[in-house]
């Protein structure tokens, strides 16, 4: 679903009395067997007023690229996580494992747990820096003319 259409999903959930909503981006199909993140999705979804989550490990998934299972490019998890943090996300989802090749689920997309702490620390530092910049210069939705 497009990020701008998420407001319709929010309205449907609200109509049934649910206001505990977390919007998540996990990539969009692009080309052959690849999920791609459009970083514009995060501020667009944030316009709903609900928190926005980045799904770091499913975003690098390459569905059915290995025949009957999904491949993935876990080496891009740190890069995309830092980029998502810079947009001001509210939450992050990430699958980690101490032995990724032998994980029983999503073996090609889980992050090795030995990298988790540094990836999370980098994302938090970027997120905190963004918050400081916003406090100093105001709204970060600046539209150059």
C-alpha positions in Angstrom: 0.0 0.0 0.0 1.3 3.5 -0.8 2.3 5.6 2.2 -0.3 8.2 1.4 -3.1 5.6 1.4 -2.2 4.5 5.0 -4.5 7.3 6.2 -7.4 5.3 4.9 -6.3 2.2 6.9 -6.1 4.4 10.0 -9.6 5.7 9.4 -10.9 2.2 9.1 -9.2 1.1 12.3 -10.4 4.3 14.1 -14.0 3.6 13.0 -13.9 0.4 15.0 -12.5 2.1 18.1 -8.9 1.3 17.6 -6.5 4.2 18.1 -3.4 2.1 19.0 -1.9 2.1 15.5 1.7 1.6 14.4 2.4 2.1 10.7 5.3 0.1 9.3 7.2 0.2 6.1 9.0 -2.9 4.9 9.7 -2.0 1.4 7.9 -2.1 -2.0 8.4 -4.5 -4.8 10.7 -3.0 -7.5 12.1 -4.8 -10.4 12.8 -8.5 -10.0 12.4 -10.0 -6.6 13.6 -6.9 -4.7 12.1 -4.8 -2.0 13.1 -1.1 -2.0 12.5 1.5 0.6 11.3 5.0 -0.3 12.4 7.1 2.6 9.7 9.6 1.7 7.2 7.0 3.1 8.1 7.8 6.7 7.2 11.5 6.9 4.2 10.9 4.6 2.9 8.2 7.0 3.7 10.4 10.0 1.2 12.9 8.7 -1.5 10.5 10.0 -0.4 11.4 13.6 0.5 7.8 14.4 3.9 6.4 15.1 5.9 5.1 12.2 8.1 2.0 12.3 10.9 0.9 10.0 11.2 -2.9 9.4 14.9 -3.2 8.8 15.2 -6.9 8.1 12.2 -7.5 5.9 13.1 -4.4 3.8 16.2 -6.1 2.5 14.4 -9.3 1.6 14.4 -10.6 -2.0 11.3 -12.7 -2.1 11.6 -16.1 -3.9 14.9 -15.0 -5.4 16.5 -18.3 -4.4 13.8 -20.5 -6.0 11.5 -21.6 -3.2 12.9 -19.3 -0.4 13.7 -15.6 -0.1 17.1 -14.2 -0.4 18.3 -11.0 1.1 21.1 -8.5 1.4 21.8 -8.2 5.1 24.9 -6.1 4.4 22.5 -3.1 3.7 20.7 -3.3 7.0 23.1 -0.8 8.7 22.8 1.7 5.8 19.1 1.6 5.5 18.6 1.7 9.3 20.7 4.9 9.5 18.7 6.4 6.7 15.4 5.6 8.3 16.5 7.0 11.6 17.4 10.3 9.9 13.7 10.6 8.7 12.5 10.6 12.3 10.9 7.2 12.7 9.4 6.3 16.0 10.2 2.6 16.1 12.3 0.0 14.4 11.8 -3.7 13.9 14.8 -6.0 13.3 15.3 -9.7 13.4 18.7 -10.8 14.8 20.4 -14.2 15.2 23.6 -15.5 16.7 24.2 -17.7 13.6 22.2 -16.2 10.6 23.0 -19.0 8.1 21.4 -21.5 10.5 18.4 -19.4 11.5 15.2 -21.5 11.2 13.3 -18.5 9.7 14.5 -15.7 7.4 18.1 -16.9 7.4 19.0 -14.7 4.5 17.7 -11.5 6.1 18.5 -11.6 9.8 21.3 -9.4 11.2 24.1 -11.2 13.0 23.6 -10.3 16.7 27.3 -9.3 17.0 26.5 -6.2 14.9 23.2 -5.3 16.6 24.5 -3.0 19.3 26.6 -0.8 16.9 23.8 -0.6 14.3 21.3 0.4 17.0 23.7 2.9 18.6 24.3 4.5 15.2 20.6 4.8 14.5 20.0 6.3 17.9 22.8 8.8 17.5 21.3 9.9 14.1 17.8 10.0 15.5 19.0 12.1 18.5 20.9 14.5 16.2 17.8 15.0 14.0 15.8 15.8 17.1 18.4 18.4 18.1 18.4 20.0 14.7 14.6 20.2 14.7 14.7 21.8 18.1 17.2 24.4 16.9 15.7 25.2 13.5 12.1 24.2 13.9 10.0 22.1 11.6 12.1 19.9 9.4 9.4 19.9 6.6 11.1 22.7 4.8 10.0 23.1 1.3 12.6 24.9 -0.8 11.3 27.3 -3.4 
